[in-house]
Amino acid sequence: MKHISLASIEKAIGKIDNLDEDGLERTAETFALSQPVLLGYAMSAAEEYENDNLQGLLIYYFCLLIEAFNQEGVQLKEIKETDVDEFEEPFFDALDSFFQTDNMEELEEYTDQPHLVQFMAMEISTPDVDGTELDDETATQLFIVTLAVITLLSNSINA
């Protein structure tokens, strides 16, 4: 499986962070059209967790993660409901194991995207440039959902 490099992650950050609000909205719409099931799955988490703060974060990271795959030059298949259904039980088993052992390597191996997992771990635990920090609940929820997105995207890479 193709790993997303740190260089591709950095390029994606540069691209997404330099978009104005309209540009981010257009990018989100474009990515939503290419991966509607994935976006719906990710966004349903904000409702399930009853966390309004999560919605904007999920849109940003949804765009950033897809852009990282684009920067790496991989082709992605459209994720279907069956892909999500098949992924969920093993994913939740991997999360349970991680939360028991706190072994990040398990998640890196499971997702097959070590750089993206490390990036998200740093994102949720480090204050923004302006000093803003995520509360523990939002950080954990964001981490879980973005790991799901990373895993589903990784699984959808055209060989």
Order of alpha helices (4+ residues) and beta strands (2+ residues): alpha-alpha-alpha-alpha-alpha-alpha-alpha-alpha
